[in-house]
């Protein structure tokens, strides 16, 4: 069964850092109501993306891998390097190669300021309020927020 992660991301066009504070959106019915309540406000307010497509398979120059080399449930930041940054000496820890599909996805995200202004128009009810508040905090910190699907 797929897992859905609400996740803060720092994205500067060269590096994406998936934040350690990610939230697993469970139970499923609450997640569905949460996502469906955000969609009418703006279809790009919370874009979903498959976790397996984040990384590039450099041998095939394709998006995606069969298995992720990291565990999203570990709660550690994950740093992905785009384009020319791949293969350069990482600044700290390990960098993973960001796929061109994921790079295009990150480039299509609303700015945190745009998303924050739209977020005030949502009404999800009490069950989703903690997720909305966390999303609001991340956006106020200038981070992007994504919905990552892990199959």
Backbone torsions as a table, in degrees:
resi	resn	phi	psi	omega
1	UNK	NA	138.7	-177.6
2	UNK	-69.5	146.5	173.3
3	UNK	-111.0	143.0	178.4
4	UNK	-118.6	127.4	-176.9
5	UNK	-114.2	126.5	169.2
6	UNK	-86.6	124.8	-167.1
7	UNK	-141.4	133.4	172.4
8	UNK	-81.5	145.6	-178.9
9	UNK	-136.8	133.6	168.5
10	UNK	-98.5	124.2	-177.0
11	UNK	-135.0	123.5	179.9
12	UNK	-119.5	9.4	-178.8
13	UNK	94.3	-17.5	177.6
14	UNK	-116.2	-37.3	-178.5
15	UNK	-132.8	143.4	171.4
16	UNK	-119.1	129.3	176.2
17	UNK	-115.8	114.4	177.1
18	UNK	-80.0	119.2	-173.8
19	UNK	-66.0	150.9	-178.9
20	UNK	-74.5	-15.2	-174.8
21	UNK	-85.3	15.4	-175.6
22	UNK	-54.7	148.5	-178.9
23	UNK	-117.4	132.3	173.0
24	UNK	-80.6	121.0	-176.5
25	UNK	-86.5	95.4	177.5
26	UNK	-136.7	148.2	5.2
27	UNK	-77.1	164.7	-174.3
28	UNK	-57.3	-44.2	-178.1
29	UNK	-64.0	-36.6	177.5
30	UNK	-66.9	-41.0	178.0
31	UNK	-62.2	-43.4	-179.7
32	UNK	-61.3	-45.6	178.8
33	UNK	-63.4	-39.6	178.8
34	UNK	-60.3	-51.1	-178.4
35	UNK	-66.3	-41.2	-179.7
36	UNK	-67.2	-28.9	177.5
37	UNK	-74.2	-29.4	179.8
38	UNK	-79.7	-32.1	-174.8
39	UNK	-57.7	-45.2	-178.9
40	UNK	-67.6	-24.9	178.6
41	UNK	-64.9	-48.1	173.0
42	UNK	-166.5	131.4	-176.4
43	UNK	-63.1	-19.9	-179.3
44	UNK	-102.2	9.3	-178.4
45	UNK	-62.8	-38.7	177.7
46	UNK	-141.5	90.1	-178.4
47	UNK	-82.1	135.6	178.0
48	UNK	-89.2	148.6	177.4
49	UNK	-149.2	144.0	179.0
50	UNK	-79.6	129.4	-178.3
51	UNK	-58.5	-36.6	-177.9
52	UNK	-66.4	-16.8	179.7
53	UNK	-93.0	-1.9	179.8
54	UNK	-63.6	-38.2	-172.3
55	UNK	-98.4	152.1	177.2
56	UNK	-93.3	141.6	168.6
57	UNK	-94.3	95.4	-172.3
58	UNK	-61.0	-30.2	-179.7
59	UNK	-66.2	-35.5	-178.1
60	UNK	-102.2	-5.4	-173.8
61	UNK	51.2	42.7	-177.7
62	UNK	-121.3	160.7	175.3
63	UNK	-83.7	134.6	171.6
64	UNK	105.0	155.6	176.7
65	UNK	-136.5	160.3	177.5
66	UNK	-72.9	-34.0	-179.1
67	UNK	-144.1	138.2	178.5
68	UNK	-75.4	139.6	178.6
69	UNK	-82.7	7.6	178.4
70	UNK	-137.5	161.4	-178.9
71	UNK	-108.5	116.6	-179.5
72	UNK	-63.3	-27.2	-178.9
73	UNK	-76.5	-8.2	-177.8
74	UNK	-72.8	-21.6	179.2
75	UNK	74.6	28.1	176.1
76	UNK	-106.5	146.5	174.8
77	UNK	-64.1	146.1	-179.6
78	UNK	-124.3	123.6	-175.7
79	UNK	-105.9	126.9	-179.1
80	UNK	-117.7	133.8	-178.2
81	UNK	-106.4	131.9	-178.5
82	UNK	-98.9	157.1	169.0
83	UNK	42.1	-120.7	-175.5
84	UNK	-66.3	-15.8	-178.0
85	UNK	-73.6	-22.9	-179.3
86	UNK	-61.0	136.3	177.0
87	UNK	86.0	-13.0	175.6
88	UNK	-76.6	160.6	179.2
89	UNK	-63.3	122.6	179.8
90	UNK	-65.5	145.2	179.0
91	UNK	-69.5	-39.5	179.7
92	UNK	-155.0	136.9	178.7
93	UNK	63.9	-151.9	-176.5
94	UNK	-108.0	133.8	172.5
95	UNK	-98.9	141.7	174.8
96	UNK	-108.1	147.7	-178.3
97	UNK	-74.4	119.7	178.1
98	UNK	-76.2	130.2	179.1
99	UNK	-71.3	157.3	177.3
100	UNK	-67.2	-26.5	175.9
101	UNK	-66.3	-44.6	179.0
102	UNK	-68.4	-36.4	177.9
103	UNK	-61.8	-42.9	177.3
104	UNK	-64.2	-39.6	177.5
105	UNK	-60.4	-49.3	-179.7
106	UNK	-62.5	-36.5	179.2
107	UNK	-69.6	-19.2	179.5
108	UNK	-91.2	-8.1	-178.8
109	UNK	-65.5	146.5	172.1
110	UNK	-65.6	151.9	174.5
111	UNK	-66.9	155.7	177.4
112	UNK	-56.1	-36.0	-179.5
113	UNK	-66.6	-42.8	178.0
114	UNK	-62.7	-46.3	-178.9
115	UNK	-64.1	-39.8	-179.8
116	UNK	-62.8	-42.0	179.7
117	UNK	-65.9	-34.6	178.3
118	UNK	-76.2	-31.5	-176.7
119	UNK	-60.0	-29.6	-179.8
120	UNK	-66.9	-13.8	-179.1
121	UNK	-90.5	2.2	-177.0
122	UNK	-95.5	151.5	174.7
123	UNK	-140.2	100.3	-176.0
124	UNK	-101.4	-8.1	-176.6
125	UNK	87.6	174.5	-173.8
126	UNK	-64.5	-35.4	-175.8
127	UNK	-61.2	-37.7	-176.9
128	UNK	-96.7	-3.4	-176.4
129	UNK	-55.7	-41.9	177.9
130	UNK	-61.3	-36.9	178.5
131	UNK	-67.7	-42.1	178.0
132	UNK	-63.5	-42.3	-179.5
133	UNK	-65.1	-41.6	177.7
134	UNK	-64.3	-43.5	177.8
135	UNK	-60.2	-43.0	178.8
136	UNK	-60.9	-44.0	180.0
137	UNK	-62.3	-44.6	179.7
138	UNK	-62.1	-42.8	179.6
139	UNK	-64.5	-40.2	177.8
140	UNK	-63.3	-27.6	177.2
141	UNK	-80.4	-0.2	178.9
142	UNK	83.9	16.0	178.8
143	UNK	-98.1	151.3	173.4
144	UNK	-78.9	158.5	176.7
145	UNK	-127.5	130.1	-179.2
146	UNK	-126.8	164.0	172.8
147	UNK	-113.8	110.7	-176.2
148	UNK	-104.6	125.6	179.4
149	UNK	-98.1	124.5	178.5
150	UNK	-112.3	114.0	-178.5
151	UNK	-89.5	NA	NA
